[in-house]
Every structure is written in structure tokens, then in C-alpha cells.
């Protein structure tokens, strides 16, 4: 009799867990680049940026578009602006460290350039977000970088 109770409990537990997964209450995978980039876009004014392309990505970061599984790049509107957002879906997670180093060097170099004549832009770069998370490389230089990153993290849950 006691064995039957245990089996019933195990079956109900299994069914409950299956229900959670099937109902979408528990996410089993990371969303795609489209979902994550939409979260980033919803947090910013698109007029603050220019749409980036593969050529700019190569010039600014030394990254070939074909070496990723997708890019989302909002580049600075002008050379006088520091704000940019770059999200890459990594083909190889080991590339993340190299990308973080490259983005970090670029941010420091640009911040030093801005420091004497546009200190506000230098501060944006000093406070930029540069990390690898769930198979994505994320670089955010914007006055609302923390809010943008929060939106991205919510979309990954």
C-alpha cells in the first residue's frame, strides 16, 4: 500500500513538471537574437543610432559577420557620439573573451579621445557594459546602458 502512494506521488510530480514546461512557465532554452535585439530596441530611441552593418563591424571590432550566428548592431550616429549597441550570437563560445577584450580596448581608446572635448561621451564609454551571457556577446555604450541590459536579461528568462 505504501509503495502505491510513492508511485502516485512520483507520477503527479512528473505530470506537474511536464505541465510547467509545456505551458511555457519554465523556459528550456535561450531566446533567439530577434527576441533579445527587440528588447534592446524597445529601451532606446532609434534616432540616437545608425543601423550598423558587417563592414562597420569588421572595421570597429575586427569581426567577420560570417563568424557569428547573427548580429544586431546600432552604431554611433556620428563620430562625435559614443552610444552604440552590439549583440552577437556566438558560433563559438570561446570567441567571447576575445570580443570582450577587443570591445574593451576600443571603448578605452574612444573614451580617451572624447575626454578632453566631450566628457559626457567619455563617461558613457567608461560605464559601458561588455559581457558574454547565454551564448551572446553584448556591448552597450549608452546613457541608459543598465536599463537596456535589464530589458535584455528579462528577455532571456
MDAnalysis code that builds the backbone (N, CA, C; Angstrom):
import MDAnalysis as mda
import numpy as np

u = mda.Universe.empty(471, n_residues=157, atom_resindex=np.repeat(np.arange(157), 3), trajectory=True)
u.add_TopologyAttr("name", ["N", "CA", "C"] * 157)
u.add_TopologyAttr("resid", np.arange(1, 158))
u.add_TopologyAttr("resname", ["UNK", "UNK", "UNK", "UNK", "UNK", "UNK", "UNK", "UNK", "UNK", "UNK", "UNK", "UNK", "UNK", "UNK", "UNK", "UNK", "UNK", "UNK", "UNK", "UNK", "UNK", "UNK", "UNK", "UNK", "UNK", "UNK", "UNK", "UNK", "UNK", "UNK", "UNK", "UNK", "UNK", "UNK", "UNK", "UNK", "UNK", "UNK", "UNK", "UNK", "UNK", "UNK", "UNK", "UNK", "UNK", "UNK", "UNK", "UNK", "UNK", "UNK", "UNK", "UNK", "UNK", "UNK", "UNK", "UNK", "UNK", "UNK", "UNK", "UNK", "UNK", "UNK", "UNK", "UNK", "UNK", "UNK", "UNK", "UNK", "UNK", "UNK", "UNK", "UNK", "UNK", "UNK", "UNK", "UNK", "UNK", "UNK", "UNK", "UNK", "UNK", "UNK", "UNK", "UNK", "UNK", "UNK", "UNK", "UNK", "UNK", "UNK", "UNK", "UNK", "UNK", "UNK", "UNK", "UNK", "UNK", "UNK", "UNK", "UNK", "UNK", "UNK", "UNK", "UNK", "UNK", "UNK", "UNK", "UNK", "UNK", "UNK", "UNK", "UNK", "UNK", "UNK", "UNK", "UNK", "UNK", "UNK", "UNK", "UNK", "UNK", "UNK", "UNK", "UNK", "UNK", "UNK", "UNK", "UNK", "UNK", "UNK", "UNK", "UNK", "UNK", "UNK", "UNK", "UNK", "UNK", "UNK", "UNK", "UNK", "UNK", "UNK", "UNK", "UNK", "UNK", "UNK", "UNK", "UNK", "UNK", "UNK", "UNK", "UNK", "UNK", "UNK", "UNK", "UNK", "UNK"])
u.atoms.positions = np.array([
    [0.812, -1.188, 0.000],
    [0.000, 0.000, 0.000],
    [0.859, 1.257, 0.000],
    [1.944, 1.274, 0.815],
    [2.810, 2.430, 0.869],
    [3.517, 2.642, -0.471],
    [3.862, 1.573, -1.139],
    [4.534, 1.654, -2.437],
    [3.637, 2.333, -3.466],
    [2.367, 2.050, -3.429],
    [1.418, 2.661, -4.350],
    [1.352, 4.169, -4.135],
    [1.398, 4.602, -2.888],
    [1.389, 6.035, -2.578],
    [2.615, 6.744, -3.131],
    [3.772, 6.117, -3.004],
    [5.011, 6.696, -3.558],
    [4.935, 6.788, -5.073],
    [4.458, 5.773, -5.704],
    [4.358, 5.758, -7.172],
    [3.389, 6.840, -7.630],
    [2.272, 6.971, -6.934],
    [1.293, 8.011, -7.275],
    [1.922, 9.398, -7.109],
    [2.671, 9.600, -6.036],
    [3.346, 10.883, -5.799],
    [4.354, 11.199, -6.885],
    [5.113, 10.205, -7.294],
    [6.106, 10.395, -8.354],
    [5.415, 10.737, -9.674],
    [4.339, 10.052, -9.970],
    [3.596, 10.317, -11.218],
    [3.041, 11.740, -11.205],
    [2.433, 12.161, -10.092],
    [1.897, 13.527, -10.014],
    [3.002, 14.578, -10.118],
    [4.133, 14.325, -9.501],
    [5.269, 15.246, -9.594],
    [5.744, 15.359, -11.042],
    [5.875, 14.219, -11.707],
    [6.294, 14.218, -13.114],
    [5.297, 14.982, -13.980],
    [4.008, 14.736, -13.767],
    [2.984, 15.436, -14.557],
    [3.008, 16.938, -14.304],
    [3.230, 17.347, -13.051],
    [3.307, 18.764, -12.720],
    [4.494, 19.426, -13.417],
    [5.647, 18.797, -13.381],
    [6.839, 19.338, -14.054],
    [6.611, 19.403, -15.559],
    [6.029, 18.360, -16.135],
    [5.735, 18.357, -17.569],
    [4.782, 19.497, -17.921],
    [3.775, 19.730, -17.084],
    [2.840, 20.830, -17.304],
    [3.555, 22.175, -17.321],
    [4.482, 22.389, -16.376],
    [5.222, 23.650, -16.323],
    [6.008, 23.882, -17.608],
    [6.684, 22.869, -18.085],
    [7.477, 23.016, -19.308],
    [6.585, 23.251, -20.523],
    [5.508, 22.502, -20.615],
    [4.623, 22.622, -21.769],
    [3.839, 23.931, -21.774],
    [3.547, 24.461, -20.606],
    [2.784, 25.705, -20.545],
    [3.653, 26.931, -20.760],
    [4.974, 26.747, -20.806],
    [5.864, 27.876, -21.037],
    [6.260, 28.613, -19.779],
    [5.827, 28.138, -18.631],
    [6.194, 28.795, -17.387],
    [7.670, 28.617, -17.073],
    [8.254, 27.554, -17.582],
    [9.680, 27.313, -17.412],
    [10.304, 27.287, -18.804],
    [11.213, 28.200, -19.057],
    [11.863, 28.265, -20.360],
    [13.031, 27.284, -20.379],
    [13.098, 26.479, -21.441],
    [14.148, 25.465, -21.507],
    [15.309, 25.894, -22.381],
    [15.174, 27.015, -23.076],
    [16.272, 27.469, -23.923],
    [16.323, 28.989, -23.940],
    [17.450, 29.497, -24.398],
    [17.635, 30.938, -24.511],
    [16.924, 31.401, -25.782],
    [16.225, 32.534, -25.743],
    [15.551, 33.021, -26.948],
    [16.565, 33.418, -28.021],
    [16.078, 33.579, -29.230],
    [16.942, 33.941, -30.341],
    [17.337, 35.407, -30.340],
    [18.215, 35.739, -31.262],
    [18.717, 37.102, -31.405],
    [17.584, 38.089, -31.662],
    [16.551, 37.671, -32.378],
    [15.443, 38.572, -32.693],
    [14.739, 39.057, -31.423],
    [14.523, 38.146, -30.490],
    [13.842, 38.497, -29.237],
    [14.722, 39.420, -28.395],
    [15.996, 39.089, -28.311],
    [16.922, 39.870, -27.496],
    [17.144, 41.255, -28.096],
    [17.301, 41.329, -29.409],
    [17.502, 42.634, -30.046],
    [16.241, 43.489, -29.947],
    [15.063, 42.863, -30.007],
    [13.818, 43.624, -29.847],
    [13.742, 44.226, -28.448],
    [14.210, 43.496, -27.456],
    [14.230, 44.019, -26.080],
    [15.156, 45.230, -25.988],
    [16.311, 45.147, -26.639],
    [17.252, 46.276, -26.631],
    [16.645, 47.480, -27.350],
    [16.037, 47.240, -28.497],
    [15.451, 48.332, -29.278],
    [14.323, 49.022, -28.537],
    [13.566, 48.264, -27.762],
    [12.430, 48.851, -27.051],
    [12.879, 49.811, -25.945],
    [14.150, 49.735, -25.578],
    [14.663, 50.558, -24.479],
    [15.361, 51.830, -24.933],
    [15.468, 52.057, -26.238],
    [16.217, 53.210, -26.738],
    [15.439, 53.951, -27.813],
    [15.862, 55.169, -28.070],
    [15.344, 55.959, -29.177],
    [16.180, 55.609, -30.410],
    [15.560, 55.033, -31.409],
    [16.280, 54.601, -32.607],
    [16.996, 55.755, -33.302],
    [16.513, 56.973, -33.098],
    [17.136, 58.143, -33.710],
    [18.518, 58.455, -33.164],
    [18.877, 57.836, -32.027],
    [20.197, 58.060, -31.435],
    [21.296, 57.269, -32.153],
    [20.907, 56.386, -33.062],
    [21.859, 55.469, -33.675],
    [21.716, 55.423, -35.191],
    [22.697, 54.810, -35.826],
    [22.621, 54.425, -37.233],
    [22.641, 52.902, -37.258],
    [21.899, 52.296, -38.175],
    [21.982, 50.837, -38.251],
    [23.387, 50.429, -38.684],
    [24.020, 49.578, -37.922],
    [25.361, 49.117, -38.267],
    [25.298, 47.996, -39.294],
    [26.414, 47.769, -39.948],
    [26.478, 46.696, -40.940],
    [27.759, 45.890, -40.746],
    [27.893, 44.841, -41.537],
    [29.051, 43.969, -41.432],
    [30.373, 44.668, -41.670],
    [30.372, 45.642, -42.567],
    [31.603, 46.383, -42.863],
    [32.050, 47.206, -41.638],
    [31.104, 47.878, -40.990],
    [31.428, 48.638, -39.775],
    [31.867, 47.716, -38.644],
    [31.223, 46.564, -38.550],
    [31.579, 45.585, -37.535],
    [33.030, 45.138, -37.705],
    [33.418, 44.888, -38.923],
    [34.793, 44.474, -39.222],
    [35.764, 45.609, -38.893],
    [35.413, 46.828, -39.297],
    [36.291, 47.987, -39.071],
    [36.448, 48.297, -37.578],
    [35.342, 48.282, -36.851],
    [35.362, 48.689, -35.445],
    [35.823, 47.604, -34.480],
    [35.528, 46.355, -34.805],
    [35.805, 45.270, -33.857],
    [36.641, 44.128, -34.434],
    [36.921, 44.159, -35.735],
    [37.696, 43.085, -36.348],
    [36.927, 41.777, -36.451],
    [35.601, 41.858, -36.508],
    [34.755, 40.667, -36.528],
    [34.137, 40.495, -37.914],
    [34.255, 39.309, -38.450],
    [33.569, 38.977, -39.698],
    [32.168, 38.486, -39.366],
    [31.199, 39.017, -40.066],
    [29.806, 38.655, -39.829],
    [29.600, 37.143, -39.959],
    [30.304, 36.524, -40.871],
    [30.132, 35.081, -41.100],
    [30.683, 34.230, -39.949],
    [31.451, 34.839, -39.038],
    [31.987, 34.122, -37.880],
    [31.024, 34.121, -36.698],
    [29.823, 34.650, -36.913],
    [28.797, 34.698, -35.869],
    [27.545, 33.980, -36.369],
    [26.620, 33.749, -35.458],
    [25.319, 33.191, -35.841],
    [24.274, 34.291, -35.960],
    [24.712, 35.543, -35.974],
    [23.808, 36.666, -36.149],
    [24.318, 37.899, -35.429],
    [24.006, 39.071, -36.003],
    [24.430, 40.322, -35.385],
    [23.260, 41.291, -35.261],
    [23.314, 42.079, -34.229],
    [22.444, 43.235, -34.061],
    [23.386, 44.369, -33.686],
    [23.461, 45.381, -34.535],
    [24.437, 46.447, -34.313],
    [23.796, 47.793, -34.590],
    [23.732, 48.603, -33.557],
    [23.341, 50.006, -33.688],
    [24.611, 50.805, -33.444],
    [25.108, 51.433, -34.485],
    [26.382, 52.149, -34.390],
    [26.140, 53.617, -34.050],
    [27.203, 54.316, -33.632],
    [27.052, 55.741, -33.314],
    [26.537, 56.514, -34.532],
    [25.662, 57.455, -34.290],
    [25.073, 58.235, -35.383],
    [26.147, 59.061, -36.101],
    [27.081, 59.602, -35.338],
    [28.192, 60.361, -35.922],
    [29.470, 59.988, -35.170],
    [30.579, 60.437, -35.658],
    [31.855, 60.206, -34.977],
    [31.924, 60.934, -33.639],
    [31.035, 61.884, -33.433],
    [31.012, 62.670, -32.198],
    [30.130, 62.021, -31.121],
    [29.537, 60.868, -31.423],
    [28.673, 60.167, -30.475],
    [29.348, 58.888, -29.989],
    [29.120, 58.560, -28.734],
    [29.704, 57.347, -28.159],
    [28.714, 56.190, -28.101],
    [27.427, 56.479, -28.160],
    [26.418, 55.444, -27.959],
    [26.422, 54.401, -29.076],
    [26.440, 53.136, -28.659],
    [26.284, 52.036, -29.604],
    [25.873, 50.792, -28.850],
    [25.211, 49.910, -29.576],
    [24.774, 48.636, -29.016],
    [25.181, 47.546, -29.996],
    [25.867, 46.546, -29.495],
    [26.281, 45.411, -30.317],
    [25.920, 44.133, -29.579],
    [25.141, 43.286, -30.246],
    [24.796, 41.978, -29.707],
    [25.126, 40.953, -30.786],
    [25.967, 39.997, -30.449],
    [26.359, 38.941, -31.387],
    [25.959, 37.589, -30.823],
    [25.344, 36.766, -31.635],
    [25.108, 35.362, -31.265],
    [26.388, 34.631, -31.623],
    [27.051, 34.071, -30.643],
    [28.351, 33.451, -30.845],
    [28.229, 32.059, -31.442],
    [29.002, 31.796, -32.492],
    [29.114, 30.431, -33.011],
    [29.953, 29.597, -32.058],
    [31.025, 30.217, -31.586],
    [31.962, 29.546, -30.702],
    [32.043, 30.343, -29.399],
    [31.576, 29.772, -28.287],
    [31.610, 30.495, -27.013],
    [33.013, 30.970, -26.620],
    [34.042, 30.295, -27.094],
    [35.415, 30.693, -26.775],
    [35.768, 32.054, -27.374],
    [35.033, 32.498, -28.389],
    [35.273, 33.806, -29.005],
    [34.865, 34.959, -28.087],
    [34.053, 34.678, -27.092],
    [33.548, 35.724, -26.210],
    [34.636, 36.513, -25.517],
    [35.644, 35.851, -25.003],
    [36.734, 36.545, -24.298],
    [37.490, 37.481, -25.241],
    [37.737, 37.008, -26.451],
    [38.442, 37.832, -27.439],
    [37.614, 39.067, -27.799],
    [36.324, 38.893, -27.948],
    [35.438, 40.014, -28.272],
    [35.362, 41.018, -27.125],
    [35.316, 40.508, -25.900],
    [35.285, 41.414, -24.746],
    [36.563, 42.244, -24.676],
    [37.696, 41.618, -24.953],
    [38.971, 42.349, -24.937],
    [38.989, 43.404, -26.036],
    [38.533, 43.039, -27.221],
    [38.507, 43.977, -28.355],
    [37.589, 45.161, -28.066],
    [36.397, 44.879, -27.566],
    [35.439, 45.953, -27.265],
    [35.959, 46.830, -26.130],
    [36.592, 46.222, -25.143],
    [37.144, 46.982, -24.025],
    [38.237, 47.940, -24.475],
    [39.128, 47.458, -25.329],
    [40.205, 48.320, -25.852],
    [39.629, 49.468, -26.661],
    [38.637, 49.157, -27.493],
    [38.021, 50.200, -28.316],
    [37.328, 51.241, -27.442],
    [36.630, 50.800, -26.405],
    [35.937, 51.734, -25.511],
    [36.925, 52.648, -24.794],
    [38.029, 52.090, -24.312],
    [39.044, 52.903, -23.615],
    [39.658, 53.912, -24.580],
    [39.983, 53.476, -25.770],
    [40.590, 54.364, -26.777],
    [39.638, 55.508, -27.137],
    [38.372, 55.176, -27.354],
    [37.395, 56.212, -27.714],
    [37.124, 57.142, -26.525],
    [37.055, 56.593, -25.321],
    [36.824, 57.428, -24.127],
    [37.967, 58.415, -23.950],
    [39.192, 57.960, -24.148],
    [40.343, 58.861, -24.041],
    [40.270, 59.977, -25.075],
    [39.806, 59.639, -26.269],
    [39.662, 60.631, -27.332],
    [38.606, 61.682, -26.955],
    [37.492, 61.241, -26.384],
    [36.399, 62.148, -26.018],
    [36.683, 62.968, -24.759],
    [37.521, 62.472, -23.898],
    [37.686, 63.039, -22.562],
    [37.933, 64.551, -22.549],
    [38.738, 65.063, -23.463],
    [39.094, 66.487, -23.413],
    [38.024, 67.412, -23.996],
    [37.187, 66.929, -24.902],
    [36.231, 67.854, -25.517],
    [34.766, 67.433, -25.385],
    [34.478, 66.198, -25.015],
    [33.095, 65.757, -24.774],
    [33.102, 64.780, -23.599],
    [33.324, 65.278, -22.395],
    [33.463, 64.387, -21.236],
    [32.217, 63.527, -20.982],
    [31.055, 64.007, -21.360],
    [29.833, 63.212, -21.190],
    [29.868, 61.938, -22.021],
    [30.411, 62.041, -23.227],
    [30.523, 60.865, -24.097],
    [31.581, 59.896, -23.542],
    [32.658, 60.451, -22.977],
    [33.685, 59.602, -22.355],
    [33.084, 58.824, -21.185],
    [32.224, 59.477, -20.415],
    [31.576, 58.827, -19.276],
    [30.681, 57.674, -19.738],
    [29.981, 57.867, -20.850],
    [29.151, 56.791, -21.416],
    [30.017, 55.564, -21.706],
    [31.188, 55.792, -22.300],
    [32.085, 54.677, -22.617],
    [32.692, 54.068, -21.358],
    [33.011, 54.906, -20.381],
    [33.562, 54.402, -19.122],
    [32.561, 53.482, -18.411],
    [31.281, 53.755, -18.571],
    [30.223, 52.979, -17.908],
    [29.569, 51.954, -18.821],
    [30.225, 51.642, -19.921],
    [29.640, 50.695, -20.878],
    [29.575, 49.285, -20.298],
    [28.690, 48.493, -20.853],
    [28.526, 47.090, -20.464],
    [29.183, 46.241, -21.536],
    [30.013, 45.309, -21.110],
    [30.810, 44.487, -22.029],
    [30.855, 43.084, -21.436],
    [29.976, 42.191, -21.920],
    [29.932, 40.859, -21.321],
    [29.425, 39.791, -22.284],
    [29.640, 38.562, -21.891],
    [29.113, 37.400, -22.609],
    [28.074, 36.768, -21.702],
    [26.905, 36.519, -22.271],
    [25.812, 35.965, -21.473],
    [24.989, 35.012, -22.336],
    [24.851, 33.783, -21.897],
    [23.999, 32.785, -22.559],
    [24.292, 32.638, -24.050],
    [25.556, 32.658, -24.424],
    [25.926, 32.473, -25.822],
    [25.877, 33.728, -26.671],
    [25.700, 34.889, -26.032],
    [25.666, 36.169, -26.738],
    [26.782, 37.063, -26.202],
    [27.426, 37.781, -27.114],
    [28.342, 38.847, -26.722],
    [27.523, 40.124, -26.741],
    [27.598, 40.895, -25.662],
    [26.790, 42.109, -25.533],
    [27.693, 43.279, -25.167],
    [27.658, 44.328, -25.997],
    [28.358, 45.578, -25.685],
    [27.336, 46.706, -25.786],
    [27.187, 47.453, -24.704],
    [26.232, 48.566, -24.671],
    [26.942, 49.799, -24.138],
    [27.029, 50.822, -24.963],
    [27.527, 52.129, -24.543],
    [26.376, 53.107, -24.771],
    [25.740, 53.510, -23.694],
    [24.571, 54.388, -23.786],
    [24.307, 54.955, -22.399],
    [23.698, 56.126, -22.349],
    [23.394, 56.741, -21.050],
    [22.435, 55.874, -20.229],
    [21.671, 55.008, -20.890],
    [20.737, 54.102, -20.204],
    [21.187, 52.646, -20.327],
    [22.476, 52.415, -20.296],
    [23.019, 51.067, -20.517],
    [22.432, 50.046, -19.537],
    [22.294, 50.427, -18.270],
    [21.764, 49.489, -17.279],
    [20.313, 49.100, -17.575],
    [19.508, 50.066, -18.003],
    [18.113, 49.787, -18.356],
    [18.034, 48.874, -19.572],
    [18.877, 49.134, -20.561],
    [18.897, 48.308, -21.770],
    [19.285, 46.882, -21.409],
    [20.323, 46.741, -20.583],
    [20.770, 45.408, -20.180],
    [19.697, 44.695, -19.371],
    [18.990, 45.424, -18.547],
    [17.897, 44.836, -17.766],
    [16.819, 44.282, -18.704],
    [16.473, 45.018, -19.741],
    [15.495, 44.551, -20.720],
    [15.980, 43.298, -21.435],
    [17.256, 43.285, -21.774],
    [17.835, 42.113, -22.443],
    [17.783, 40.898, -21.513],
    [18.163, 41.098, -20.261],
    [18.151, 39.980, -19.305],
    [16.742, 39.449, -19.088],
    [15.750, 40.336, -19.034],
    [14.358, 39.893, -18.890],
    [13.926, 39.054, -20.086],
    [14.382, 39.429, -21.286],
    [14.007, 38.669, -22.479],
    [14.679, 37.293, -22.520],
    [15.761, 37.134, -21.761],
    [16.470, 35.851, -21.730],
    [15.862, 34.874, -20.723],
    [14.966, 35.335, -19.879],
    [14.384, 34.464, -18.851],
    [13.309, 33.594, -19.424],
])
